[in-house]
Amino acid sequence: MFSGRKTDRLVREVRELARVLEEVRRSGKKQEDLLSIVDGRSSLVFDALTLQNPGSTVAAEAYDGLRKQIVAAMSERAQHLVQLVQLDAALARGVDAEGLRPLVGEWIEQARLVRIDDPAHPRAAELFTALDEGDGPVEVVTPAYVDGNTDRVVRAGEVRHVPATAPEDTVEGPQDVEEART
């Protein structure tokens, strides 16, 4: 069985692995770099678990959880690579921005990203950054994106204030012109 210090160290290592794996999922950093860190740490944890007490329930659960996270990270990487290849192939065919919209829309849907372009959204204060100061109505300059799985803001959108327009006196016809003069 594990001593208290060894168990604490393993728990810290597993938590650190989980943190790094989550960073891999969220970041735009090179996944290869982060995955190599995870691979090194997972080797330490695996060695410690299997050498100390490979038949324990704690070891089996920790290893299974770690294995699932690594498989998920690698699956996400494979999906990202497929998307890059699809983008490159479309560009090689000369597809313009309008032609890329369906492809990008499909990727957004697959990733369960939610595109928010409503400045009156209930979470607008959290979702949008104002480009200027002012009061009154705003318009969306760039949309916000939210992870549909976690409800986490992936990218904040931008809004700007719309200048208020003075109400115009409208004249409908000749009779209205005469009334306006008097």
Buried (B, 14 or more C-beta within 10 A) or exposed (E): EBEEEBBEBBBEBBEBBBEBBEBBBEEEEEBEEBBEBBEEBBEEBBEBBEEBBEEBEBBEEBBEEBEEBBEEBEEBBEEEEEBEEBBEEBEEEEBEEEEBEEBBEEBBEEBEBBEBBBBEBEEBEEBBEEEEEEEEEBEBBBBBBBBBEEEEBBEBBBBBBEEEEEEEEEEEEEEEEEEEEE
